[in-house]
Amino acid sequence: MAQKKLPRRKTLKLERRGFTMAAFESRDIPDYVVAELRYESPVAYTRSQFAAPAAAANQADRLNSVLAKFDIVSIRNQFGFPATEVRKRLPLAAALPDEPSARILKTKGTDAEFRQSGFVQIVPKRSQDCNKLAAALRRQKSVWQAYVAPRPVPAGLSGSATGTRLFEPAQGYLYSAPAGIGAADVWGLAGAKGKGVSICDIEGAWNTKHEDLPAGISLIGGTMITTLDWRNHGTAVLGEMVSVPNSKGCVGISHEAKAIVHSAVINGVFNLAQALTNATGQLKAGDVILIELQAPGPNNKYVAMQYWDDVFSAIVVATAKGITVVEAAANGNENFDLPIFNNTGLQKDSGAIVVGAGIPPSNALDFDGSGGFGAAYQNIGVPRSRIWFSDYGKIVNVQGWGFHVATLAYGDLQGDASENKWYTLRFSGTSSASPIVTGAVACIQGRSKAKNGAPLSPAKVRQILMNSGTPQEPGPGVPLSQRIGPLPNLAKAMTLV
């Protein structure tokens, strides 16, 4: 596997007239290094050093000599395995030849736990040491690769404007195709409001006390980030899927589904791989995991999180259990089909549904006539064409509205002294697109349980969405070759359940 070029560390901004992407604050969370041991390296590790049997002691010694040059705070398995589980890799690793083929790995009985036991999380005291530490580890024969862990941010966009708002139709994404996904068209079918399905949103923070969210949304793991920007984002995501149908606020696409949340911050660092593993352990076949994060890739533009091998591995395990994983493609205007992404998770099938951002119908745009989010934004492009910031490529399966989605939080539609009563007309990004698709998945799985007595496989759900959706359209400068896939059409999808 080719070594990946590490991105430069800097704040990314994506700008267009009247719109600026805001930064998300997480400065107190340290950077760290993920080292992936070779399958055939019979090396384990404790919280302070590497260890190996006598026959491989020199490998552990060389790794420890690298660590000795840095002030290391902790060493642990990236997936949260205890030391006893990590040590189980030793005899199997020792029995493997150099560079084992896929056939040999299968013959020897390697499984997901064996592969994931080789991912080591190393946290130095000084975050600025991470690049040097990763480079030093990559030079060791026992290490397949090492990289600075990504610092994810929500895959959303936020902006500001003043002036008169256009409120109608506020939640156009609920309505019939081709403008929306037809959620309201299918709610009369048994199970089609997501009944019996659990959705786990993985990101950084939520306001679970919002007046329009159901009671009892539980944090099942990780530590919430305390800043308002992260909390607004998570609340807006939940609002699209599970807002309570009543006389106020919004209504969620899959409002009979059960929502739970898991923060990607674990042991004081961002660790999406372990968050995915934890969530997988608490969910069952037919449930859904939503990844609402992105991070800078090798071109220093935001990419989908399955680019990183530990995350890719965790997604594979989740989908193998029958859990549908929905993943934001990210907002980097990046082409995943470029050669720089060869042999990475951006050109391989993890089993996830990867979601791009499309342009909504123009009457869904909130504007004022004086500029900014103004008259120019009535001509931002063709509905269902790729919006300018969305990543794209062959692994991107379907799209959702990537602009001006009405949901909870932020307060530009309705403000109040309490954020429990905030609403927005401007939630945007692949972050607004992905909950639309997640809600559609929950509706399909709820319907399948009610109609067939069992959920569908993640692969079947993905295929239904792709086959039944309203096709992507080309637009100025955004041809169909920049693939983000179709917009779900639940009315057609339900005929295939």
Beta strands, then each sheet from edge to edge (+ up, - down):
strand 1: 15-16
strand 2: 19-20
strand 3: 33-37
strand 4: 44-45
strand 5: 50-51
strand 6: 72-77
strand 7: 119-124
strand 8: 143-148
strand 9: 153-154
strand 10: 198-203
strand 11: 218-219
strand 12: 258-263
strand 13: 265-266
strand 14: 269-270
strand 15: 288-291
strand 16: 293-296
strand 17: 302-303
strand 18: 324-328
strand 19: 353-358
strand 20: 396-401
strand 21: 405-408
strand 22: 423-427
sheet 1: 1+ 2-
sheet 2: 6+ 7- 3+ 8-
sheet 3: 4+ 5-
sheet 4: 9+ 16- 17+
sheet 5: 11+ 12+ 10+ 15+ 18+ 19+ 20+
sheet 6: 13+ 14-
sheet 7: 21+ 22-
end
